[in-house]
């Protein structure tokens, strides 16, 4: 994902030089570039100090007092430059992706009229960003709070619209049927979704094989030959009148998984439900003994007793988030006809997951906590790995080889997370259905 500096506008112009038209809405104005360019040396020092505090302590530790100590300045000087914490966070959001702006501009300027080169430049940018764990750790620390801050969210909305539009301009020449915006949205989503999974596992090894499959199928989607097209097994079609497992990607999604509230006492279940509701509505910072008591009806002196401490309660909220997501996927899979070939069924699941959006906000609210807790991160990584096993098995039974099936399952899961990020930020402007239709076309290549 990139911001909206003058470099981004230069990237769009470079695409226009390749024979495309940039005279359409969607490119952000110069607001961010002007804001960042106007920062004084002191303000820049404060921003850098804030990033260091955020990286070290997370959003919970991002107080004006700590930032002032880190920068060697006073709190009053921070408020002089940024008014308040919200103003500082907005500047952090604007500046977070500046280097990616510069990188995209440098890539686009060298692409000329080469459709293959433009596609590989975009996927290459996403690959490099997904490898930057510090960048995405910082972004996902900020993300729940961006969604609750009108100005920061508006800036981020323009960022996503700008990048989708730039991607559309860069890909349009290679897409004769008007699918450039869909593919640009898809590539952005998968890049950010893979970043989530790299953060979970700590394994950059996920990137190369997944992006190799993504690039090969995207080139085929655009009608551009790959440099080397490896042989792949043909997709088997289900026999009419049969009910094959190949078209049922729900296999294994909830096997052995139960509602975390099922084993709790009624009082503890009420506390957990209150914690989930508060986290979804106001974020994890709102989950205090007092707020839990108010929402659950249990005495404040005992609400944490059921879970040992705040960490135990947060772990239960994470488990509830996982269960909510698994339920959404399983319900979506259950509504997809099992007679459809596995690629079409898998795309149908992705599409229908977004018709049950209740899981999205909670997933990204708990994500920063998960990423900073080794035990929770290991559990979440195992959960996501298990969740991919069903689609991978379905694709294998449909005749797709094991490695390709595993990568397509990973890419599908990444698409879900990345589209969720875009939809949470920009619910009206994110073309979810079009991106999923493009993904189905890639799956069927």
Secondary structure, 3 states (H helix, E strand, C coil): CCCCCHHHHHHHHHHHHCCCCCCCCCCCCCHHHHHHHCCCHHHHHHHHHHHHHHHHHCHHHCCHHHHHHHHCCCHHHHHHHHCCHHHHHHHHHHHHCHHHHHHHHHHHHCCCCCHHHHHHHHHHHHHHHHHCHHHHHHHHHHHHHHHCCHHHHHHHHHHHHHHHHHHHHHHHHHCCCCCHHHHHHHHHHHHHHHHHHHHHHCCCHHHHHHHHHHHHHHHHHCCCCCCCCCCCCCCCCCCCCCCCHHHCCCCCCCCCCCCCCCCCCHHHHHHHHHHHHHHHHHCHHHCCHHHHHHHHCCCCCCCCHHHCCHHHHHHHHHHHHHHHHHHHHHHHHHCCCCCCCHHHHHHHHHHHHCCCCHHHHHHHHHHHHHHCCHHHHHHHHHHHHHHHHHHHHHHHHCCCCHHHHHHHHHHHHHHHHHHHHHHHHCCCCCCHHHHHHHHHHHHCC
